Amino acid sequence: MPFETIETNDAIVACNGGGGPLGHPRVYLNLTPNGRVECPYCSRLFVNRKMAGQVPPEIGVAMPSAHKPGEEPPKERPAPRQAGSP
């Protein structure tokens, strides 16, 4: 549950935790692409109503394999030692 939800019309917001002795360093937070972002310091949730809910769910991307189908991948080998390393 967020500490506080703040609605905005901006795509970038600044948060300082409310300032004063209970505040934190000012950070700029980007609300794109999903229209919402949580402050890493104070957990305030910033929401842009126009952007929120309009983003399709993320779709994973399958990376092509470096080996042929049916062929086993090569066994992992340790990295070669660098000169001067113990």
Buried (B, 14 or more C-beta within 10 A) or exposed (E): EBEEEEEBEEBEBEBBBEEEEEEBEEBEBEBEEBBBBBBEBBEBBBBBEEBEEEEEEEEEEEEEEEEEEEEEEEEEEEEEEEEEEE
